[in-house]
Amino acid sequence: MSATEQRGIRPSDLIDVDRLWRRLMRLAEFGATSAGGVNRLALSPEEIAARKVLADWAREAGLSVFNDPIGNLFFRLEGADPAAAPVLSGSHIDSQPTGGKFDGTFGVLAALEAVCALALAARKPRRSIEAVAWTNEEGSRFSPGMMGSEAFTGQRALDGMLAVEDVNGTSVRSALAHVLAAEPDISRRPLGFPVHAYVEAHIEQGPILEREGKSIGVVSGIQGSRRFRVTVRGEAAHAGTTPRRDRKDAVLAAVGMIDALAQLVRDPEDVMFTVGLFRVQPNAPSVVPREAYFSIDLRHPDNDVLGRLGDAIPDCCHANGGACTVGVEEIAHAPSLGFPGRLRETISAAAERLELPWQEIHSAAGHDARQLHYHCDSGMIFIPCRDGISHNESEWTEPHQVADGSRVLADVLWELADAR
Ligand SMILES: [Zn+2]
């Protein structure tokens, strides 16, 4: 940026923090809940409306807009060398049913703001820079999530994803068809392309940065996770007349399993074990339950611990099934990973230049950057969120914290885009 550099202007100076904040609040209107949160499930009508607004903002800034067969949405600022692999930055705009205004959305809008701002720079960056909104990160409606980034990086086949159904029997194929049909004016590109580097900005979703008084978290890596689904099949029977020895009570068996699993994963203390979904059939007060279905979410930063405990889960379930039959399916296994030092240094150096207090921090939650890590050099920038609360309607981040994160992101993207 020769002309601007001469005047001592950095890319981060071009960020319009008021516009970014206005856009965050505007996007939160799509799927807004009465408690101040956001219910914007993947591939929903609310998401279609939010995508349209994003595309309008991008076109206003002169960016090219693209989507792909899984519905990822890209906003491209053309570089001086259009053939060079672009720098990519973004996150997701789908939410949990009782989600907040910032999870995912901050990363998409910070990237879009950076790209819109850099379009005003006195010269083009060498590489193109693209902001991206990945499809279905949360996996709340269509499970498991991370579909957009996994399809893009080729880690999961598109066909299998398209067959996934939500609780109402609507498939990804059919919901996605509505999304893409609503965007006839957006150019379609194939899945995946070479990427020079990927940077994702995100709220921390934990309390550490706030507690330590730091503006920026330079993410060192992402904690690994394994996800299972357990089906326990018994037999429906009269709750009053069926003798105890003849019962095949799926819920009692499932509860026994969950208790045994909780004992199994008690050590070490930082193992995260969650049964967040539990369904009963036929779910009637006077009927011995025929079937219980539940999820297991297991996380730990050490791959050895994750491997050992995860491998023991199926046996533990089978051993506690009693008279019921038990099926255990592992639906996702993502190892712990560390982001490359070069990218972490680029982020911390940008924070230093902006005189923002920063620290290295581990991500306890999964993000699209996990998938991109296997595709190109990747990194993440965290900003604090109030009381560490996320996946919650009261999720909150202050405007100045949003501004700090987006300014670091803009400088980092510019530097990466000028790299050979
Ligand atoms: Zn997120």
Residues whose N, C-alpha, C, O or C-beta is under 5 A from the ligand:
A	BS01	ZN	D103 G104
